[in-house]
């Protein structure tokens, strides 16, 4: 299944608007994202698979919402970054200066 991330971004913002959540304060959303990443970390430490899946979704939802608020296309940005990463050289997991 291919996911239309731009459509998901719009749905995330629509849901936020429908529930009276923030749709303009990027700093606040980044702090909330940080909180969700912490919740994911805590679920991981507890080996709580169901909660891990839910927290992964929460992290993705916040990323999608922030992307929409910034006028970005997260899906396109991910694809572009993956193309950059494929061309990079790494040695033992560390970025190399070689090209």
C-alpha positions, 0 to 999 in steps of 0.5 A, a space after each residue: 500500500 502506498 500512502 499519500 503523505 500530503 493527504 495525511 498531513 491535511 487530515 492531521 490538521 483537519 483533525 486538530 482544527 476539529 478538536 480545537 488543537 494548535 495548528 499554528 505554533 510550531 515551537 509548541 508542536 515541536 515540544 509535543 513531538 519531543 514528548 511523544 518521542 519520550 513516550 515511545 522511548 518509555 514504551 520501548 524500555 518496557 517492551 510494550 509492543 502495543 504501546 510502541 505501535 501507538 507511540 510510533 503513530 503519535 510521532 508520525 502524526 506530529 511530524 505530518 502536522 508540523 510538515 503541513 504547518 510549515 508547507 512541506 511535503 514530508 513524503 517527498 522530503 523523506 524520498 529526497 533525503 533517502 536519495 542523498 543518504 544512498 550516495 553517502 559513504 559510511 565507515 562503521 556507521 560514521 559518515 566518511 569524508 570520501 565521496 
